[in-house]
Amino acid sequence: MVSFYYLKVLKQIIFLALFCVLVGCATTQTTDKYTKDDSLEPANRVFFDINETLDQALIKPVAEVYADVTPNFIRTSITNFFENLAYLNVILNDLLQGKINQGLSDTVRFVANSTMGIGGLFDVATPMGLPENDEDFGQTLAVWGVDEGSYLYLPFFGPNTVRDSTDFVPSTLLNPFFYISSTILFPVTAINAVNKRANLLEASNIRDEAAVDPYSFTREAYLQQREYLIHDGNPPITGYDDVFSVDDEQNDGSGVLKIE
């Protein structure tokens, strides 16, 4: 299950990394905000280098071959299948966060994709008006007011915080494959890991080319993405309070503000 969760989190990182490249990383105080939360940076960097070495030496080359020989529609179906398997964790955290209507919608989505979608191979729920949501226990704890703690980069699992790492327990216990024998679990998990990595090839190349320090870029992208998810796509805007300094002396009454 290690590769499964490592690549699940990596997908979120790469997505935000690509987003940051496109918008020019407009946040003005990102570095200061997130660096102070990385009190474990020396150990985190060691584990980051281990993961990157493993990815470059094994996972990425296999994923590149897989992407070349596997049609897109098959990769899409495999992605849908594993995302549907993990959706019970989304439903649980909908309810724990008090999002009852979203929880009911996600339950119907899971049932529809599991039945009409043939075990989740096909996403029939989205065209039915049942959008996919992304909730986990780390977000639930944030809603309950638990502090995120230090940034934590785990070997194989990848970027986390102390708070987010708690999601490994419910997400594992709620995944049906956790209860399947290892002779079946290992090859299926390997397929999922390679498929996820193949889906990220282009985005990860952009990240590697754009980042002067891949570790810092990954950390900041991850923490920003978590804030985005916790606030359901509407994170509070910070860092712009001192851009304009306006007081009574600068406002001459003419309606024109003088900017220092």
N, C-alpha and C positions, 0 to 999 in steps of 0.2 A: 504493500500500500504506500510505501515511501514515495516512489516516483509519482504516483497519482496525486498526492497532496502537494508535492514540490512543484509540479507543473501547473496545478490549479492556481496556486498563488503567483507563479511566474507569469501566467496569462494576464493577470490583473496588472502586474508591473509593466509588462511590455505595452499593454494597451495605453496606460497612462503615459508611458515614456514617449510613445508615438504622438499622443495628444500634445504633450509638452513641446515636442519638436515643431509641430504644426502651428501652435499658437505663440511660440517664442518664449515659453515659460514666463508669462506675464506677471506672476506674483512677485512682489518687490522684496519680501522679507523671508523667503523660503529657507535659505541656507541657515540663517541665524536661528530660526524657529526649530528646525529639525535636528541640527547638529547638537543642541543642548540635550536632546532626548537620547543621544547615543553614547551613554556612559560606558557601554561595553564594546566600544569601537575596536580596540586591539584584537579581542577574541573574535568579534564579528567579521573583521577583515580576513582573518585566517580561514574561517569557515566559508566565507564568500569565495576566496581563491580556490578552496577545495571543490566547491560546487561548479565553479566556472571551468576548472580543469577537467572535471568529469564530463561536463556538457560538451566541451570542445573536443575531447578525446573519444567520446563514445556516443552520447545521446544525439548530438547534432548531426554527425555523419550518418548515423542510422536513419534519422528523420529525413535527411536530404534524399537518400535512396528511396525511402518509403514514399515521399512526396512525388518522386519521378515516376514511380510504377503504379501508384494507386489513384484511380479516377476520383475527381472531386466529389461526386455524389456519394461514393462509398465512404470517403473521409467524413462528409457531412453527417451521414447516418450513424457512423461510429461515435462522432461527437455528440449527437443527439441522444444516443443510447446511454452513454455514461453520465451526461448531464441530468438525464431523467432519473437515473439511479440515485444520484446525490440530492434529488429534490425534496426528499422527506425532511432533510435537515433545514431546508428553506422554510417549509411549512411549519415545523416546530418553532422556529425563531420568529416567524410572522406572529404566531399566537403569543409567545413569550413577550414580544414587544407591544402587545395589545392591538396589533393590526388585524382585527378580526375579518373584515371584508377582504383584505388581501389574502389572508390565510384561506378563506373559503374559495377564493378565485384560484389560488395556487393548488389547492386540493383537487378542484375540478380539472385544472390543467394537467396535473399528474395522472389522474385517472384516464383522461382523454388520450394522452400520449401513450400511456401504458397499454391501453386497449386498442383504440382505433389506430394509434400510431405504431402498433405491433411492437410492444415492449419498449417504446421510446425511439425506435429507429427513425420515425418520421415525426416531425413537429406539426401536428394537426391543430394544436391548441392556439397558436399565435394567430392564424387566419380566422379563428373563431372568436377573436377578441379577448383572449386570455394571455396577456403579456408575461414574459419571463421576468422573475424578480431574483434578486441576489441578497439573501440574508444569511447571517451566521451567528454563532454564539458570541464572537468578539463584538459584533455590532449590538447584540442584545445587552451585553454587559455595559457598553458605552451608554445605551439608552437608560440603563439603570443607574448611571452615574459613577461607574467604576473607572478609575484612572487607567490610561493605557500602559503606564509603566515605561521601562526602557525599551528602546528598539532592540530587537533580538534576531540575529541571523543564525538560523539553525542548519547544521549540516544535513544535506539532502532535502530538508523541508523548505529551506529558503527563508525569505524575509518575513518577520513577524514583529509583534510587540509581546510583552508579557501577557497582556490582556487577550490579544488575538490568538495566542497559542492554545488557549483553553478550548478552542473550537475543534481541536483534533479528537477530543473524546466523543462529543455527540455526533460529529460528522462520520466518525468511524463506526460507532455503534448503530447508526441509522442507515448505513450502506449495506444493502443485502449481501454484497459480495464478501463482507467480513465474516459471514457465517458459512461460506463455502470452503471446501477442502483446498489446501494449498496447491494441490496438483492442477486444479482448475484456476485458482485465484492468480497464480504467478503468470501464466501466459496471457490471461485476459488483462491483467494490470499492465503488463509489458506493452500490449497492443495499445491500450489507452494512453500510456505515457508517450510512446512514439508518435501516435496520432496527434496528441496535443502539441508536442514539440514541432511537428511538421506544420501545423497551423500557424506557428509563430515565427517561422524562419525569416520571412521578409521583415517583420517588425523588429525582431531581435538584431538583425543586421543594421537596421537604422539606428537602434539604440547604441550599438557598439561604435558606430561611426560618429555619432553625435556627442557622446559623453567623453569629456576629458578624463574624468574619474568615474568609471562604471559603478564602483561601489557607492559613492555619494549620490550619483544619479538614481540608482536603484532604490536607495533608502528614501530619498525625498519623493520619488514617484510613488512608492508604496504608501508612505504616510499620507500623502495628498489623496491618493485613491481611497484609502480607508476613511478619511474625513468626508470625502464625497459620498461614499456609501452610507456612512452613519447618518448623514443629514439628508438621505434620500435624494441626492442630486442637487441640493441647495445649501452648500456649506456657507458658513458666515464669512463675509468678506473682511479680511484684516490686512493691515500693512499699508493702507492708503491714508491714514489719519493725518500724516504730516506732509502730504504732498503739497497741499495748499495751506498757507497761513493767512487767515483773514480775520481781521478784528475791526473794531469801530473806526480806527484811524485810517484803515485802508479803504473803507467804504465812505466815499465823499458825498453820498446822497444822490449821485447822478444815476445810480443803477449799474455803474461799471465797477467791478471789483478789481483792485490792484493786487497782483500776484508777486510775492517776493521771489 
